Structures are given as structure tokens and as C-alpha cells.
Amino acid sequence: MIYQLSWKILPGLRGLSCSEFRAVATAAPDHEQGVAVELVAEAERDVLLRQLEEHFGPQRYSNNAGAFEAVKIYVLEWTARRARNLSERGLA
């Protein structure tokens, strides 16, 4: 299933932070305004959301574009690691 990821970028004393990550199932992902990822189960979605909160909780950014790109890169790398792990185990 394809999920559209979204999150809030909030101002703080040390810069912008990303939080409140969400994933909504979609048939038409919007790669211009967000990040989409294909996941096999709700449990995998929950793991990704938890990891996003843990990773980005302490991070701070100077602008919205930097924050957006950081999340996008993290998700792309996470997806590549997952595919590599599945392939190594003969599951992909």
C-alpha cells in the first residue's frame, strides 16, 4: 500500500523542528507536496513513523526547504535499506 507522509514543521528557539508525522493511505501520491512510500503492512508504517519521530525530534533546521529535504532523504534511504535487507534474505 502507498502512504502519503505528512508532518508539521514548527518554529522553536533553536530553529524549525519536524514532528507529528502521519501516514495516510493513498492511490494518488503527491511527490510535489509531500513524500510517498510503499509499505507492506500497518505495522511497518507504525515502525517508520516511530523512527521518524525519534530521528527528527532533536533535529533543528533553518528553513522549511531544508527540513522537507531532510525528511525526504531519510525516507528514501530507509526504503533503500529495507529493500536491501529483504533482498539479502531472499524476500524481495
CNS distance restraints for C-alpha pairs under 8 A (distance, minus, plus):
assign (resid   1 and name CA) (resid  25 and name CA) 6.81 0.50 0.50
assign (resid   1 and name CA) (resid  26 and name CA) 7.81 0.50 0.50
assign (resid   1 and name CA) (resid  38 and name CA) 5.49 0.50 0.50
assign (resid   1 and name CA) (resid  39 and name CA) 5.54 0.50 0.50
assign (resid   1 and name CA) (resid  40 and name CA) 6.08 0.50 0.50
assign (resid   1 and name CA) (resid  41 and name CA) 7.48 0.50 0.50
assign (resid   2 and name CA) (resid  25 and name CA) 5.77 0.50 0.50
assign (resid   2 and name CA) (resid  26 and name CA) 5.79 0.50 0.50
assign (resid   2 and name CA) (resid  27 and name CA) 6.82 0.50 0.50
assign (resid   2 and name CA) (resid  29 and name CA) 7.36 0.50 0.50
assign (resid   2 and name CA) (resid  36 and name CA) 6.69 0.50 0.50
assign (resid   2 and name CA) (resid  37 and name CA) 5.61 0.50 0.50
assign (resid   2 and name CA) (resid  38 and name CA) 4.23 0.50 0.50
assign (resid   2 and name CA) (resid  39 and name CA) 6.27 0.50 0.50
assign (resid   3 and name CA) (resid  23 and name CA) 5.51 0.50 0.50
assign (resid   3 and name CA) (resid  24 and name CA) 5.14 0.50 0.50
assign (resid   3 and name CA) (resid  25 and name CA) 4.33 0.50 0.50
assign (resid   3 and name CA) (resid  26 and name CA) 5.63 0.50 0.50
assign (resid   3 and name CA) (resid  29 and name CA) 7.40 0.50 0.50
assign (resid   3 and name CA) (resid  36 and name CA) 5.51 0.50 0.50
assign (resid   3 and name CA) (resid  37 and name CA) 5.39 0.50 0.50
assign (resid   3 and name CA) (resid  38 and name CA) 6.12 0.50 0.50
assign (resid   3 and name CA) (resid  39 and name CA) 7.23 0.50 0.50
assign (resid   4 and name CA) (resid  23 and name CA) 5.43 0.50 0.50
assign (resid   4 and name CA) (resid  24 and name CA) 5.25 0.50 0.50
assign (resid   4 and name CA) (resid  25 and name CA) 6.29 0.50 0.50
assign (resid   4 and name CA) (resid  26 and name CA) 6.34 0.50 0.50
assign (resid   4 and name CA) (resid  29 and name CA) 6.02 0.50 0.50
assign (resid   4 and name CA) (resid  30 and name CA) 7.31 0.50 0.50
assign (resid   4 and name CA) (resid  34 and name CA) 6.93 0.50 0.50
assign (resid   4 and name CA) (resid  35 and name CA) 5.93 0.50 0.50
assign (resid   4 and name CA) (resid  36 and name CA) 4.39 0.50 0.50
assign (resid   4 and name CA) (resid  37 and name CA) 6.62 0.50 0.50
assign (resid   5 and name CA) (resid  21 and name CA) 7.02 0.50 0.50
assign (resid   5 and name CA) (resid  22 and name CA) 5.63 0.50 0.50
assign (resid   5 and name CA) (resid  23 and name CA) 4.50 0.50 0.50
assign (resid   5 and name CA) (resid  24 and name CA) 6.61 0.50 0.50
assign (resid   5 and name CA) (resid  34 and name CA) 6.45 0.50 0.50
assign (resid   5 and name CA) (resid  35 and name CA) 5.30 0.50 0.50
assign (resid   5 and name CA) (resid  36 and name CA) 5.79 0.50 0.50
assign (resid   5 and name CA) (resid  37 and name CA) 7.52 0.50 0.50
assign (resid   6 and name CA) (resid  21 and name CA) 5.74 0.50 0.50
assign (resid   6 and name CA) (resid  22 and name CA) 5.28 0.50 0.50
assign (resid   6 and name CA) (resid  23 and name CA) 6.45 0.50 0.50
assign (resid   6 and name CA) (resid  34 and name CA) 6.49 0.50 0.50
assign (resid   6 and name CA) (resid  35 and name CA) 7.19 0.50 0.50
assign (resid   7 and name CA) (resid  18 and name CA) 6.56 0.50 0.50
assign (resid   7 and name CA) (resid  19 and name CA) 5.83 0.50 0.50
assign (resid   7 and name CA) (resid  20 and name CA) 5.33 0.50 0.50
assign (resid   7 and name CA) (resid  21 and name CA) 4.30 0.50 0.50
assign (resid   7 and name CA) (resid  22 and name CA) 6.10 0.50 0.50
assign (resid   8 and name CA) (resid  18 and name CA) 5.64 0.50 0.50
assign (resid   8 and name CA) (resid  19 and name CA) 5.39 0.50 0.50
assign (resid   8 and name CA) (resid  20 and name CA) 5.89 0.50 0.50
assign (resid   8 and name CA) (resid  21 and name CA) 7.08 0.50 0.50
assign (resid   9 and name CA) (resid  16 and name CA) 6.26 0.50 0.50
assign (resid   9 and name CA) (resid  17 and name CA) 5.46 0.50 0.50
assign (resid   9 and name CA) (resid  18 and name CA) 4.62 0.50 0.50
assign (resid   9 and name CA) (resid  19 and name CA) 6.60 0.50 0.50
assign (resid   9 and name CA) (resid  64 and name CA) 7.15 0.50 0.50
assign (resid   9 and name CA) (resid  67 and name CA) 7.60 0.50 0.50
assign (resid  10 and name CA) (resid  16 and name CA) 5.41 0.50 0.50
assign (resid  10 and name CA) (resid  17 and name CA) 5.28 0.50 0.50
assign (resid  10 and name CA) (resid  18 and name CA) 6.46 0.50 0.50
assign (resid  10 and name CA) (resid  19 and name CA) 7.70 0.50 0.50
assign (resid  11 and name CA) (resid  15 and name CA) 5.94 0.50 0.50
assign (resid  11 and name CA) (resid  16 and name CA) 4.48 0.50 0.50
assign (resid  11 and name CA) (resid  17 and name CA) 6.41 0.50 0.50
assign (resid  12 and name CA) (resid  16 and name CA) 5.74 0.50 0.50
assign (resid  12 and name CA) (resid  17 and name CA) 7.05 0.50 0.50
assign (resid  14 and name CA) (resid  60 and name CA) 6.67 0.50 0.50
assign (resid  15 and name CA) (resid  60 and name CA) 5.19 0.50 0.50
assign (resid  15 and name CA) (resid  61 and name CA) 5.36 0.50 0.50
assign (resid  15 and name CA) (resid  62 and name CA) 5.54 0.50 0.50
assign (resid  15 and name CA) (resid  63 and name CA) 7.96 0.50 0.50
assign (resid  16 and name CA) (resid  60 and name CA) 5.23 0.50 0.50
assign (resid  16 and name CA) (resid  61 and name CA) 4.89 0.50 0.50
assign (resid  16 and name CA) (resid  62 and name CA) 6.15 0.50 0.50
assign (resid  16 and name CA) (resid  63 and name CA) 6.76 0.50 0.50
assign (resid  16 and name CA) (resid  64 and name CA) 7.46 0.50 0.50
assign (resid  16 and name CA) (resid  67 and name CA) 7.59 0.50 0.50
assign (resid  17 and name CA) (resid  56 and name CA) 7.31 0.50 0.50
assign (resid  17 and name CA) (resid  57 and name CA) 6.99 0.50 0.50
assign (resid  17 and name CA) (resid  58 and name CA) 7.71 0.50 0.50
assign (resid  17 and name CA) (resid  59 and name CA) 6.32 0.50 0.50
assign (resid  17 and name CA) (resid  60 and name CA) 5.09 0.50 0.50
assign (resid  17 and name CA) (resid  61 and name CA) 6.49 0.50 0.50
assign (resid  17 and name CA) (resid  67 and name CA) 7.56 0.50 0.50
assign (resid  18 and name CA) (resid  56 and name CA) 5.99 0.50 0.50
assign (resid  18 and name CA) (resid  57 and name CA) 6.66 0.50 0.50
assign (resid  18 and name CA) (resid  59 and name CA) 7.69 0.50 0.50
assign (resid  18 and name CA) (resid  60 and name CA) 7.89 0.50 0.50
assign (resid  18 and name CA) (resid  67 and name CA) 7.06 0.50 0.50
assign (resid  19 and name CA) (resid  53 and name CA) 6.20 0.50 0.50
assign (resid  19 and name CA) (resid  56 and name CA) 7.09 0.50 0.50
assign (resid  19 and name CA) (resid  57 and name CA) 6.51 0.50 0.50
assign (resid  20 and name CA) (resid  53 and name CA) 7.32 0.50 0.50
assign (resid  21 and name CA) (resid  49 and name CA) 6.16 0.50 0.50
assign (resid  21 and name CA) (resid  52 and name CA) 7.15 0.50 0.50
assign (resid  21 and name CA) (resid  53 and name CA) 6.82 0.50 0.50
assign (resid  22 and name CA) (resid  49 and name CA) 6.93 0.50 0.50
assign (resid  23 and name CA) (resid  45 and name CA) 7.30 0.50 0.50
assign (resid  23 and name CA) (resid  49 and name CA) 7.63 0.50 0.50
assign (resid  29 and name CA) (resid  35 and name CA) 7.94 0.50 0.50
assign (resid  29 and name CA) (resid  36 and name CA) 5.84 0.50 0.50
assign (resid  30 and name CA) (resid  34 and name CA) 5.88 0.50 0.50
assign (resid  30 and name CA) (resid  35 and name CA) 7.13 0.50 0.50
assign (resid  30 and name CA) (resid  36 and name CA) 6.99 0.50 0.50
assign (resid  31 and name CA) (resid  35 and name CA) 5.62 0.50 0.50
assign (resid  31 and name CA) (resid  36 and name CA) 6.47 0.50 0.50
assign (resid  35 and name CA) (resid  72 and name CA) 6.11 0.50 0.50
assign (resid  35 and name CA) (resid  75 and name CA) 7.93 0.50 0.50
assign (resid  37 and name CA) (resid  75 and name CA) 7.63 0.50 0.50
assign (resid  37 and name CA) (resid  79 and name CA) 7.73 0.50 0.50
assign (resid  39 and name CA) (resid  44 and name CA) 6.40 0.50 0.50
assign (resid  39 and name CA) (resid  45 and name CA) 6.40 0.50 0.50
assign (resid  40 and name CA) (resid  44 and name CA) 6.74 0.50 0.50
assign (resid  41 and name CA) (resid  45 and name CA) 6.53 0.50 0.50
assign (resid  42 and name CA) (resid  46 and name CA) 6.17 0.50 0.50
assign (resid  43 and name CA) (resid  47 and name CA) 6.29 0.50 0.50
assign (resid  44 and name CA) (resid  48 and name CA) 6.27 0.50 0.50
assign (resid  45 and name CA) (resid  49 and name CA) 6.21 0.50 0.50
assign (resid  46 and name CA) (resid  50 and name CA) 6.14 0.50 0.50
assign (resid  47 and name CA) (resid  51 and name CA) 6.17 0.50 0.50
assign (resid  48 and name CA) (resid  52 and name CA) 6.12 0.50 0.50
assign (resid  49 and name CA) (resid  53 and name CA) 6.31 0.50 0.50
assign (resid  50 and name CA) (resid  54 and name CA) 6.25 0.50 0.50
assign (resid  51 and name CA) (resid  55 and name CA) 5.97 0.50 0.50
assign (resid  52 and name CA) (resid  56 and name CA) 5.87 0.50 0.50
assign (resid  52 and name CA) (resid  57 and name CA) 7.98 0.50 0.50
assign (resid  53 and name CA) (resid  57 and name CA) 5.50 0.50 0.50
assign (resid  54 and name CA) (resid  58 and name CA) 7.80 0.50 0.50
assign (resid  55 and name CA) (resid  59 and name CA) 7.38 0.50 0.50
assign (resid  56 and name CA) (resid  60 and name CA) 7.99 0.50 0.50
assign (resid  60 and name CA) (resid  67 and name CA) 7.94 0.50 0.50
assign (resid  61 and name CA) (resid  66 and name CA) 6.34 0.50 0.50
assign (resid  61 and name CA) (resid  67 and name CA) 5.78 0.50 0.50
assign (resid  62 and name CA) (resid  66 and name CA) 7.08 0.50 0.50
assign (resid  62 and name CA) (resid  67 and name CA) 7.95 0.50 0.50
assign (resid  63 and name CA) (resid  67 and name CA) 6.54 0.50 0.50
assign (resid  64 and name CA) (resid  68 and name CA) 6.10 0.50 0.50
assign (resid  65 and name CA) (resid  69 and name CA) 6.09 0.50 0.50
assign (resid  66 and name CA) (resid  70 and name CA) 6.10 0.50 0.50
assign (resid  67 and name CA) (resid  71 and name CA) 6.43 0.50 0.50
assign (resid  68 and name CA) (resid  72 and name CA) 6.19 0.50 0.50
assign (resid  69 and name CA) (resid  73 and name CA) 6.01 0.50 0.50
assign (resid  70 and name CA) (resid  74 and name CA) 6.13 0.50 0.50
assign (resid  71 and name CA) (resid  75 and name CA) 6.22 0.50 0.50
assign (resid  72 and name CA) (resid  76 and name CA) 6.24 0.50 0.50
assign (resid  73 and name CA) (resid  77 and name CA) 6.09 0.50 0.50
assign (resid  74 and name CA) (resid  78 and name CA) 6.00 0.50 0.50
assign (resid  75 and name CA) (resid  79 and name CA) 6.05 0.50 0.50
assign (resid  76 and name CA) (resid  80 and name CA) 6.24 0.50 0.50
assign (resid  77 and name CA) (resid  81 and name CA) 6.16 0.50 0.50
assign (resid  78 and name CA) (resid  82 and name CA) 6.17 0.50 0.50
assign (resid  79 and name CA) (resid  83 and name CA) 6.18 0.50 0.50
assign (resid  80 and name CA) (resid  84 and name CA) 6.13 0.50 0.50
assign (resid  81 and name CA) (resid  85 and name CA) 6.11 0.50 0.50
assign (resid  82 and name CA) (resid  86 and name CA) 6.17 0.50 0.50
assign (resid  83 and name CA) (resid  87 and name CA) 6.04 0.50 0.50
assign (resid  83 and name CA) (resid  92 and name CA) 7.18 0.50 0.50
assign (resid  84 and name CA) (resid  88 and name CA) 6.12 0.50 0.50
assign (resid  85 and name CA) (resid  89 and name CA) 6.36 0.50 0.50
assign (resid  86 and name CA) (resid  90 and name CA) 6.17 0.50 0.50
assign (resid  86 and name CA) (resid  91 and name CA) 4.97 0.50 0.50
assign (resid  86 and name CA) (resid  92 and name CA) 5.39 0.50 0.50
assign (resid  87 and name CA) (resid  91 and name CA) 5.69 0.50 0.50
assign (resid  87 and name CA) (resid  92 and name CA) 4.95 0.50 0.50
